[in-house]
Structure formats: C-alpha cells, structure tokens
Amino acid sequence: MSRPQVAIVGRPNVGKSSLVNRLAARRATVVEHQRGVTRDRTSVEVEWAGRAFDVVDTGGWLEAGDALEEKVSRQAEAAVAGADLVLFVVDAETGPVEEDARAARWIRRSHRPVLLVANKADDATREAAAWEFVGLGLGDPYAVSALHGRGAGELLEAIVDRLPEPVDDDGGDLAGPSPESPAPSGDELRVAIVGRPNVGKSTLFNRLIGEERSVVHDLPGTTRDAVDTVVETDQGPVRFIDTAGLRRRARTEAGVDTYATLRSLKALDGADLAILVIDATVGATGQDQRLAERVAGAGCPAVVVLNKWELVATEARPAVLATVGERLAFLGDAPVLKTTATTGRGVHRLWPALVTAAEDYAKRVPTGALNRAIRDLQQRQPAPTGKIRYAVQGASEPPTFTLFVAGRLPATYLRYVERSLRERFALGTSPIRVRVRTE
C-alpha cells in the first residue's frame, strides 16, 4: 500500500522545512535562517493517530526567477502534481505579500485539496494576524509555530481528516493503516551517491531513477539534503540516495553546509553500496581520496564513476585513469566506469556493477570451505609466529571472518590472509573484515 502524499509549498523563507521537522518530530530536513536553503524535493514519513503519510518538503515557489529558482519552482510543481493534500505555508510575522498572492493563484489552479498554514504564529498577537491571509482564497488559516510547536497537533488532526482512505495494491479500501506501510522494507538495497560538489551526482541520480527529482544546476552545492527514491527492479527495491557534495572542512561554513555534510555522511554510513562520482575532467583529487577513505570506513563496497568522460580529450584519458589508480588504490578491485550522465552514455553499465557488488557484499562462505582455504594458505606461506587453528564467518555485509589463533599474527600476515580469502571465494570489491581471537 502506498502512503498518501502531503506537499508543503509556499514562497521562500516562510518556514516550510521547519514545519516538516515539527510534523515529523525530528530534524529531518536542513533548516537555516536564509532564503533558498531547500532546493530539492525531500520526502519524510510522518505518523499521526495511526495514519502514516509522506510529507514532501519543497523549495520556495516563485512565479519568475533566475535559472536556479525556476528549477526549484518546477520541483515544487511536481510535488503538488503528485500530492493528495497541499499545505500552503505563509508567514504570520510578515503578513501577506505579493509573492503569497501569486503562489496562491498557482495553488488554486492545481485543483488540489489545500490547507492554509500561517507559520511563525508564536503568540496570540500573531495568531490573530494570521486571519489576514483569508483573502488568499484558500480557506481559514491554521495558525502554527513550527519553532515552538504551537498548533501542530491541530494541524496534524486536520491533515489526517483530509487524507484519502487507505487503498491496497488491488484498489480495495482498507479499514485501517497497514502495519507494513510505515517503515521501509528491510530488503531494500540502499545505494548512496557521493562525491565532491558539482561532479554530476544529481544528474546521475535523476538518470538512474528516470525522473528529475534532484535540482541540477552548474552552481556548486545545489543539493543541500540527502534526497532518496525507491526504484523497483528485478532484484527487488533499490533506494538511491543523492547526497550533498562533501567539501573539505576548511571550506565548510557553519550552518547550511555543516548540516548538509552531516546528512551526507549519515546517508553513507547507512548505505549498503556507494557510488563515488569523480569529475573526469579533473581526475581523482586529494579530496576524492579522502571521500574514498570514508566510503571504506563505512564498510560498504564502492563503484567508482568517472563522470563527464566525453569531455576528456583522448590523449588525456590515460593520465586521468592513472590518478584513479594512484589515489584510490586502497579500494582494491572497485570497478571504474566511464559515464556522461547528461546524455546517459555508459550509465547502463552501472546497474550490473552494483548487482555484482551487492552479491559479494552479502556472500557467506561455508565453514568447511573456509577452513580448507585457511589450511591451504598456511601451507603456502606459514606465519612467522603463531598459527591459525580454525576460522568461522561471523557475519556478512560485509563478510567478516574470525580467526582463532595460537600465538600472534603480524599485520602483514593478516593482509595476506585477507587477500587469499578474497581471491579464493571471489569476493570482488566487497570490504572484508578479519578479526583475531587468541587462544
């Protein structure tokens, strides 16, 4: 059963993202006291009175603006087009302005059910001022304070009352909420797309999911939140997560960039696979190397994507590939794909690489075969000190092997064991963890 969609829209800087966080009862979106922080559509699950629904945060809608503002407005329009209910947010502190009136005319033309929300009604005076917005023609306002929580319960009750009745996959009405619907499936494969700013992550993300979900613009740092979308595939559901560009700490300003970086790192830490996107016109940089180290530290396999490959001169391509080999050597056999996300060239090779990496990541080795491999590698190269008596695979995702050892094994020998197990059981690009227990 799909959850109802509630789109939050309005002009810039009226507190839409703060309202999303209040409804979700957690800091789910980036909030900062400046105009234009939110740019992409970000979906957040909310549950109230036994009903689960998705709240879709959007950037500010403007009737006219520069190229980036127009793209942000198109994202808001797409959210409204797919919404079961629209929350039109205005600012009770500033009162009605012309931008509110223009946005209200747009909402009325959408013919979507709408609730008028006067945010920043932090006290009784501002709550009374909220009635000035009745002239927008969107009904009576709900006066709330996203910052303090004032009126949030009443708004949630109104949202639940206006939501359509739950419908199952066969089109039949359901009497109550589905227990499966609130949480994402544990079988989802989570794929995080990471990289430096302006390397083409959002373009690749949109190409993979088949729609323009992330705002794509030449301005570095366009993506501020981690935007995710579930795609149904032959192998099951895959959740692709577009993240903000990860910057060097010295270039990360307090506020928006800090929150965006933290959300990107959180998305990476929770991912099963990572796509590390590199600007092929520049090659692998020191910052790419640090990002790759973070991917390795997260314990998930990586696929390296050299984006904008068509822009690299033929004679320069060997040098670009050399930078990848030099700076990302510790990623081992991670596949390196050449793509141009704007045209889609080479993107079709990415999915098979992800499938293979996912299979290696979840692989389990029978205990008998593992101990035969341990016996053989010790016969080829005995340890200078100590001896492995037996081994077990304690976990997968990533494959984790525990060695029961008499004596002590040097680090160089443990690297030999890891390399031998990877080759013996075709573990490919998956990280391997080798733990030692001394008897």
TAGI-V290458 format. One record per run of one state. SS is the DSSP state (helix for helix, strand for strand, loop for the rest). FROM is the first residue (numbers start at 1). TO is the last residue. If there is no record, write none. Layout:
BEGIN
SS|FROM|TO ; SS|FROM|TO
END
This chain:
BEGIN
loop|1|3 ; strand|4|9 ; loop|10|15 ; helix|16|24 ; loop|25|41 ; strand|42|48 ; loop|49|50 ; strand|51|57 ; loop|58|66 ; helix|67|81 ; loop|82|84 ; strand|85|91 ; loop|92|97 ; helix|98|110 ; loop|111|113 ; strand|114|119 ; loop|120|123 ; helix|124|136 ; loop|137|140 ; strand|141|143 ; loop|144|144 ; strand|145|145 ; loop|146|149 ; strand|150|150 ; loop|151|151 ; helix|152|162 ; loop|163|166 ; strand|167|167 ; loop|168|172 ; strand|173|173 ; loop|174|188 ; strand|189|195 ; loop|196|200 ; helix|201|209 ; loop|210|226 ; strand|227|233 ; loop|234|235 ; strand|236|242 ; loop|243|248 ; helix|249|251 ; loop|252|255 ; helix|256|269 ; loop|270|272 ; strand|273|279 ; loop|280|285 ; helix|286|298 ; loop|299|300 ; strand|301|307 ; loop|308|308 ; helix|309|311 ; loop|312|313 ; helix|314|327 ; loop|328|328 ; helix|329|331 ; loop|332|335 ; strand|336|338 ; loop|339|339 ; strand|340|340 ; loop|341|344 ; strand|345|345 ; loop|346|347 ; helix|348|361 ; loop|362|366 ; helix|367|380 ; loop|381|386 ; strand|387|395 ; loop|396|398 ; strand|399|406 ; loop|407|410 ; helix|411|424 ; loop|425|431 ; strand|432|438 ; loop|439|439
END
